[in-house]
Amino acid sequence: MKHLHLHLVSDATGDTVRSVARACLVQFEGMEATEHFWVLVRSSAQMERVIDGIGAHPGLVLCTVVDETLRGSLEKACRQMGLPFVALLDPVIAAIAGYAGGESRGLPGRQHELDAAYFRRIEAMHYTMAHDDGQATDDLDDADIVLVGVSRTSKTPTCIYLANRGLKAANVPFVPDIPLPKSLSTTNRPLVIGLTVHPNRLVQIRRNRLLMLREDSETSYVDTERVEREVREARRFFLSKNWPVIDVTRRSIEETAAAIIQLYEQRIGQPTGEAE
């Protein structure tokens, strides 16, 4: 197991540099990192403390500080200590400036301003929580996306992820022999998507769920034949409605959400404009 010290320096909350660092680290097997977070670094005195901390635990430095003076002092210190320094935002900012023209304003934490997109996400989250698992189906026309699927197809976490992207997402469970809400057939505005999963995987997920709840695992809920019928009937129904169907068997929540967003953008003819 290789070990390294990883210094993540930001003039805002550090979400961006943290996400990039962790996305990269998972690509290396046998690699263990001690992460040192330095956030809201916006003054020379704060940057000096960062540099002292890096000196105490030398390692790789990733930076999302937009102030050129502060970033320059950090880069210089790293060069003197012989440590790698990566300014994550610089290549992207330079590419945008070179392609579209203009100049970056260099404002710290700009991406976290309480702008219209922020309030749109808050509104979407409230809507999504109020319309979870078939609740409040009378106003589905206010939704951007409605997910339909049998139990344990990750409808709720996927909707929450979508809401965090500013999309109002409702979800409705598909239960054999129980009619879906009438509003689902009459609604025109939202994109309705069916979620399906391989029966064997679904049985496994449901068994694990019952074990967590300390309930008897040998119920019709995990009966293989019943589950196969559920999945088959659900898929047949989705296709009869001409709804797009996404198989979540081998997808993470993020991958399912990405596929949904792609379908939604194709439908409205433009990007959603929300950043992960």
N, C-alpha and C positions, 0 to 999 in steps of 0.2 A: 504494500500500500504506500503510494507516494503522497507526501503531504506538502501543502504550500499555504502561505499566508496570502489572502486576497483582500486588498484594500479597495473599497467601493466608495468613491467620493462624489457627492452630489450637492448642488446648491438648492435642491428642493427636497422632496420626500425620499428620494432614492429608489422609487419603484422601477424606473427605467433601467438603471444600472444593475439593480438586483435581478430583474427578470432576464436581462441579457447574460449576466454572469452565470446564472443557474441553468439557462438554456444551453450554454456552451459546456459547462462542467459535466452535464449528463452524457456528453459524447465521449468521455474518457473513463475507461474502466480502471479500477485500482487507484483512483485519484481522490484524495480527501483534502478539503480546503477549510481553513479557519477564516471565516469572513469577518472583516472589520468594517463596520458601517460608519461613514462620516457624512452626515446629512446636514442640510441647511447651512452649508459653508459659504458665507457671503462677505467675509471680511478678511483682512490680512492676518489679524490675530488668530482667527479660527483656522486659517490655512496653515499658520505656523504650528498649531497644535496637531494638525493632520500630519504634517511633515515629521514632527517629533515622533508621532505614533508609528509612522511607516519606518522610521529609523530604528525604533525599538523592535519591530517585527518585520524585517525586510521581506518583500514579496511583490507580486504583480499588482499594478495599480490601474484600475479602471475609473474613468472620470466622466461625469456629465455636467461639468461646470462651464457655463457659457461666458463668464467674464474673462476676457483675454488676459488681463493682468494676473488674476488669481490662478488661472489655468497655466499661465507661463511660469509662475513661480513654482508651482507643483512639478511641472515638467522638468524645469531646471534642477530641482532638488533630486528628482528621480535619476536624472542623467548623471549627477554627481555621485549618487550612491550606486550607480550601475544597475538600476532596476528598470524593468520594462514599464512603459507608460502608454496607455491607450485612451485617447479622447474619443469616446464613442460617437458623439454627435457631429464631430467635425466633418467626416466624409459626406454625411447626408446633407448637412447644411451647405457645404461647398457645392455638392451636386445640384441642389435646388437653386442656389444662387447662380451657378454657371449655366443652367438650362433655362431658368425662368427669368433671370435677371433680378436686380434688387439686392438688398443687403440685410443680413440678419440683425435684429435689434438687440440681441444679446441680453434679454431680460430673464433673470433667474426665476425658475418655477412657473414660467409662462403657461406650460401645458396644464397646470392645475388651477387656473383661474376659474371662478364661479361664473362660467359663461352659459349660454343657452344650451349647449350640449350637456353640461352638468345637470341642469334642471330637467332636461329631457330624460336623462338616465334615472333621476330620482322619481319622476312621474311614471316611467316605465316599470320601475321596481315596485311601486305601490300597486299598479295595475296587475302586474304578474302575481304578486302575493295574494291579491284579492280574487284571482281567477285560477287558482291552483286546484288541480284534481277535480275539475268539473263544477267548481263553484261559480256562482253569479254568471250563468251562461246567457242571460237576457241581453247583454250588451257586447256580444262578441264582435259586432261591427266596429267597435272601438279598438280592437286588437290589430296589430300588424301581422302577427303569426299565431296560428292555433295548431298545437301538436296533439295528435290522437294516437293512442297506442295501448296495448295491454299493460297490465301491472308490471312494474319493474323494468321498463324500457328507458329509464332515465329522463322521463318527461320533465319532472320538476327541476332538477339541477340544470338541465339544458335551457329551460325557460329563464331561470335566474341568470345564467350566463348571457343569454340574449338581451335580457333587461339591462344588464350592465353595459351593453352596447347601444342602449337607447331604444330598444325595440320592445313594444308592448306584446308580451307573449302569454297566451293562455294555454292550458292543457286540459284535455278531456280523456278520461279512461275509456277504453273499449272493453266491454264485458259481454260475452256471448249471451244472447237471449234477453238482453236489456237494451231497449232503444236508446240511441244517442239523443241529446237534446235537439228539439226541432229547429232551434236557432242556428244549429250547425249546418243545416241544409238550406236555410234561407239567407244566410249571410253572404255578402258579396265582396266586402272590402278585404278581409284578411286572407293571407296565404295559408291554406290548410294543408298540413303535411302529416302523413302516416308514418309512424315509427314501427319497425319490425325487428325481430331478433331470432336467431336460430333457437328452436325449442330446447335443445340440450343445454345450451348456455343459459337460457331463461330458467330452466329447472335448477341449475346450479346456483344462480343468483338468488332465487327464491328460497332455496334450502339454507343458504348462508343468512338470509334475512330472518328466517324463522329461528335459526340457532342464536342469533343476536338477541332475539326477543324471548329466548328460552321457551319456545313453544314446540309442540309436537310436529316434527318435520314430515310425518307421513299423513298428509291431508290431500284433498283434491287439488289444493293450490299448487302442489308440486307433482301431481300425478302426470306422468309423461304423456299418456294418451290425451288427457284433458288439455294439457298445455299445447300439444301439437294442434288440437282442434281450435283452441283459442287463436293461435298464431295464424293458422290457415284461414279461419273465418275473418279475422281482422284484415289480412292482406287482400282477400277477395273483396271485402267491403271497400277498402281504400281504392282499389282498381276500378270498382263499379262507379265510384264518384270522380274518377280521373284525378285523384289527388296524387301528387308526387310521393314516393315511398322511399324512406332511407333505412337501410339495414344497419343497426347500431352494434351488431355482434362484435366486430373487431375495431370499433371506433371509441375513442375517448370522448368525454363531454365536449372538449374543445374542437375535436374533429367533426363531431356531429353538428355543432353550432356553426362551424365554418361552412359546411355543406348547405345548411339551412340559409345562412346569410347569402351565399352565392345564388341560391334559387330565388331568394327575395329580391336581390339586386337585379337579377335578370327580369323579374316580373315588373319592377317599377322602372327599370331602364336606367338606373343610376346607382352609384355607390351610396352606402348608408352614411358615410362620412364620420363614423365613429372609430376611434382607435382602441386597440386592445389594451 
